[in-house]
Amino acid sequence: MPIERITFPGHSGDQLAARLDLPDGPILSTALFAHCFTCSKDIPAARRISSRLAAMGIAVLRFDFTGLGHSDGEFSNTNFSSNVADLVAAGQYLAERGMAPSLLIGHSLGGAAVLRARAGLPSVRGVVTLGAPSDPEHVTHQFADALGQIESDGAAEVCLADRPFTIRKQFVDDIRAEALNTAIRELDAALLVMHAPLDATVSIDNAADIFVAAKHPKSFVTLDDADHLISRPRDAEYAADVIAAWAGRYIDLSPPAPPPGAPEGVLRVSEADPNGFLQDVQSGPRHHTYADEPLAYGGTNKGMTPYGFIAAGLGACTSMTIRMYARRKGWPLESVSVDVCHDKVHAQDALPSGPAKIDQFTRVIYLSGPLDSDQRARLLEIADRCPVHRTLEHGAKVMTRLDDTPLEEPLEAKLHPAELPF
């Protein structure tokens, strides 16, 4: 997906580094993503979730809070309130571009921040928390041994993920004074709480507190055995899928008319697993599935094979065509089912040499209902008129070009250890 690298002024005027993940087609909505405490906009979970939402037509702005990542400013001068102010500044920046955010997503302490920031972003219709604490003070357990020094000296240097950070007393005082119950009760937006029951950093009790405090509409979805950072690709992809499906109930994702010559819009296939063959298939903003290969051919068997999709298209089009004809004629067709078999082993297609083969798709059509023999015979004839059948028999022209637009660096690009704590 296209990614725009931008900067915008934060709460104190410091320039904040951001990335705007854009859909390949029209922008249907905009989301704002808040990262975890001392993390950055580039942690794998944020990148995967943003990419998945962009495939749905939702642009996502993710940025580094003041003093973190590539943003300007001093971390030691920030606190929870300044993070909230940075989120509001980010929302205002998007609004000035005509992209006011309708969705807020926050991970860990960023989840607490989006709950608080919602009041300053009137365009928001949905809020999502991922492993969020119900009380910002929860973060102090990361440097509990230094609290005495912070109280007595006004500041202390603490080590988080092998990197030193200066924590000032004003930071501790700020998070201690922050209560989220009122903000959650007055959220005035749909809420999705996502949390892993075995989260060792922020316990599941926090999710329960957030959920109970919130008014409807609210939803809770477990992240099962995911870790706090949602570091495994499959967990981040699952979270993204759930967020995308949930958001569609509260955010208008109606696409504009497709461009001329592409009556069904653009279907995007993206590699989901560079070590195997798993592919992410997105058709417009609402339809998503996976393509894969069987285990025997080096895949992970998480989706239909490419030839399986062709067979599915033939079967679906056959059934639809029969139904449409019977409905127009007023015939008593109760149900249709179509079995499709493809007798060519797909892996042999990739071999540079080998026996020439012809692809053959065999259909077995089942029609139920009090149809007479002439009606059944006619419906069998109609099956051969389905558009996909004709495409397969007559052939199609495939035009291919190479897009030289540079892609973002791989998801597994090396990150500084300090980008991966709470």
N, C-alpha and C positions, 0 to 999 in steps of 0.2 A: 504494500500500500504506500502511496505517497506520504512523505513525512516532511513537514516544514519546521525548520529550526528557527526559533524566534527568541527574543528577549522582550520583557515588559517590566515596567517599574512596580516593585513590591510595595508593601505598606509604608516603608521608610524611604522610598525613592531609589533603593538599590536595584540594579538590574537583575532580574531573575531569569535563569536559563530554562527554556521550555522546548518541548517538542509537541507538535500538533499532528497527530495521526489522522490522516484524511482518507475518506472513502475513495475508491477508484472512480466512482460515479458521483451522482448528486449527494449533497449533504442533507440527510433527513432529520438529524438532530445533533446536539452537541453535549458531550460529557466532560466533566472536570475530575481528574484523578489526583488524590492526595496520598503521598507515600508515607511510610512508617518513620518512626523516630530515628534520626541520624542516617536514614537510608537516602536513596536518590530516585529520581524519575526513571532511571534505567534498570532497576532491579528486574529480573526475568518475569516475575508475576505481573508487574505493571505493563511490561512490553507485550506480553502474550495477550493479556486481557484487552489492552488498547487495540492491538492488531485485530483481534476477533470482533470487537465492536465496530471497528472501521469497516470490516467486511460486511457488516449489517447496515452500513450507511450512516453510522454514528461517528462523527468526528470526536476525537478525544485529546484534550490538552493535559499533559502531565509535565510538571515543572519541579525544579529543586527549590525547597524553601530557602529563605534568606540564610546565607552562611554555609550552605551545604551544596555538595556536587559542584556544578559549574556556576552557581549563582554568586553574586557579590554579597558583601556584608560580613559581619562577624557573628558566628553561631553563638558565642558567649553572651551576646546582647539580645538574643531572641528568647521567646518563651511560647507557651501554648497560645496565648492571645495573639501574638504576632503571626503565628502560623495561620490562625483563623483569618486575620486581617490580610495575609498574603492570598488566601483562597478567595476572599471577596474581591481583592484587586485583580486576580486572574479572571474571575467572572465578569468584572467590569470591562476588562480588556477584550474579552470575547464579545460582550454586548456591543462594544464600540465597533466591532467588525461585523455586526449583524448576525452573530452566532451565540447569543445569550444561552448559557447552559441550561438544559432541562433535566440533567442527571448529574448527581454527585456520587463519587465512589471513593471511599477512604479505607486504607489498609492500616490496621493496628492503631497507633496514635492518630494517624491520618483519618481513621474512621471516626474517632471522637471529634476531630477537628471539623469534619463535614457536617456532623450533627449540630455543632455550634454555629457553623458558617451559614447554614440554610436560611437563617433569619435575615441575612444580608444579601441574599440572592433570590429575589422574588420570582424569577423565571423558572426555578427548579420545581419539577413535578415528582421526582423520585430520588431517594437517597439509599445508597448501598454501603453497608459496613462489612469489612472482612477482618475477622479476628480482632475486633476493636474492644478496648477496655471501656467499661461503663463509667469510670472515673479517671480523668487524666493523671491523678496522683499515682496511679498504678505504675507509672513509668519509673518512679523513684527506686523501685526494687532493683533496677539495673545498676544503681550506684549507692545502695543503702549504706555500705561501709564508709562512704565519704560524707554522709549527711551531717555528722557531728562537726566535721571541719568546715563544711559549707556554712553551718549555723554560726560557728565561732569566728571564722575568718572572712566570711562573706563570699567565698568562692573556693573551689577545689578542682584540681585536674583529675579526671577519671578516665579509665581506659574502657572503651567500648569496641569490641571486635578488633582488638590489637591496635587501636588508634586513640590518641589522647584527645579529650574534649574538656574544655573549661565550662563547668557548671556553676552559675552564680546563684546567690540566695534569692534574687528576684525571680529566677526561673522556678525554684522550688515553691516560693510564696505564691506565684501565679497559678501553678497547677493545683496547689492545695486549696486555693480560693475558688477554683472553677467547679461548679456543680452542673451536671448535664441534665438532671431530671426535668427541669423546667423547659430546657431547649428541646428535649425529646417529646415531652407532652405537647408542646406548641409547634411541632415540626411542620404541620400543614403540608405534608407531602407523603406519598406512599413510601414505606420503609421495607427494605429487604435486609435481614440480618443473616450473615453467613459466618459460620464458626466451626472449627474442628473440635470434637469432643476431647481429643487427646492433646490439644494445644498445651505445650509445657510452658509457654511464655505468658499467655493471657488465658486464664481458665474459662471454661464454657459458662461458668456462673455469670460472667460479664455479659454474655449474649442474652442470658435469661433476664438479667436486670434491664437491659436496653429494651428487649421485646415487651416486657411487662409494663414498662413506663410509657411506651408508645401507644398512640391511638390507632385505630384501623383507618385505612388499609395498611396491614403489616404482614410480613411473611418471614418465616425462618427456614433456612436450608442448611443442613449439615454438610461440612466438608470432609466428613468421615475421618480417614487416617492421615489427612494432609498435615504437614508441619506448619508452624506459625508463619513462615515466610512464603508458603505456597510455592516452594521451590521446584517441585516436580512438574514437568510439562503437563502431564495428564490432569493434575489437580487444577492448574491455572486454566487449562482449556475447559475443564468442567465448570469452573466458576464463571468463566466468560460466557459459556453457553447458557447457563442459568440466568445470568444477568441480562443477556440479550433477550431471552424469551420472556422474562419477567417485565422488563422495561416496556415491551410492546403493549402491555395492558394499560400503561399509564402515560405513554409518550406517543404522539402521532408519528408513525413511521411510514406514512403513505408515500409511495414513490411517485415521481412525476411520470408523465407519459414516456414510454421508451423512445429512443432515437429512431429515426427512419432507417429501415433496413435491418433492425434488430427487434422484431416484434415481442420477444420475450426478455429483452434487456440483456445484460452481460452476465454470464456465468463465470465465476472466478474459481480456479483450482490452484491451491497453494500447497507446497510441500509441508507436511506437518511433522515428519520424522525423517531427517536426512540420513539416518542410519538404516532405514528400511524403505518401505514404499507407501506409507500412510499419507493420504492426501486430504486436505480440507476443501470441501466443495460447498461454495456459497452461491446460491441463485437468488439474486435480489436481496432485499433486507430481511426476508422472513423464512427462507428455506435453506436449511443447512444439513449436510450429511458428510460421511467419510467414504473414501474409496481406498481399497487396499488390495493386497495379494494374499493368497493362502499361506499358511506356515510353510508348506512344502516348497514354495517358491521364494522364500526369504521375506515374506510379509508378516504381519501380525494378525491378520484375519479380523480386523476391526470394521470392515466395510465390504461392500460388494466390489468385485473386480470390475475393471473397465468394460469387459464384455458382458458382465452381469448387468451393468447399467444399460447397455444397448438392448439386452434381452428384456429388461424391465420396461424400457421405452416402447418396445414393440408390443409387449403384452398389455401395457396400460392403454396405448393408443388403439389397439384392437378392441379391447373391452369398451372403451369410450365410444368408438365408432359404431359398434353393434348397438349399444344402448341408445345412442342418438337416433339411429334409424328406426329402431323398434318404438321409441317414444313418439317419433313423428308419425309413424303408421298406426299407433294406438294398439300395438300387438301386446298380448299378455306375457311379456318377458319378465320373470320375477327376479332373476339374478344371472350374472355372467361371471365366469372365471376362466382364466387363460393360463395354461402351463406352457412355458417356453424352454426349449433345450437348445444349446449350442454345441455342436459336435466337434469343434476344432479346439485343440489345447492351446490356450493363449500364449504360453511361454515359448512355444516353437516359432511364433511370429518373430521373435527377437533374434533368432539365429541367422547368421549371414548366409548360410546355405542349408538346404534340406528339401524334403519333398514338397512340391507345390500342392496346396490344398485350397479348396473352395469352402468358404464359410457357409454353413447351412443351419438355419434356425427352424426348428420344428415346433409348431404350435398345436396344442390340443385344447379345443374350446368346449366349455361346458355351459349349456344353456338350460335353465330350469324354468318351468311354467307350462301352461297348457297350450303349447305351440303346435300347429299341425306340421306335416312333413314339408309342405311347400314353404312355410314361414321359416323353418329351420334351414332349409336349403338356401333360401334367399339371404338369410343372415350369415351363412358361411361365405357366400359370394361377397357380401358387404365387408367381411373381415379383410379381404384382399385389397380393399380400397382405402384402408387406413393410411394416413399420410406417412407414418414411419415405415410401414411396409413398402410403400412406393419409393421412399428415399433409399431403403436398403436394396431394393431390386434395381432401381435405375442408377444408383450411385450418386455421389455428391462431390462437389468441388471444394477443396479445403485450401484456403488462402492463409499463409503464415508470414508474419514479419517479426523482426527482432526489435524490442524496445530497449534502447541503450540507457534509459534512465537509471542512475545508480540506486541500488537498494541499500537499506540500512544495514549496518554491520550485523553479523549473526547474533542470535539471541544469547549464545553462550560466550559472547565477547567477555574478556577478563574484566572483572570488577574489583575495585579496591575492597578489602575485607570490611572496611568501615561502612560500606554500602549494604551490608547484610546483617545488621543487628535487629533489635526490637523495632 
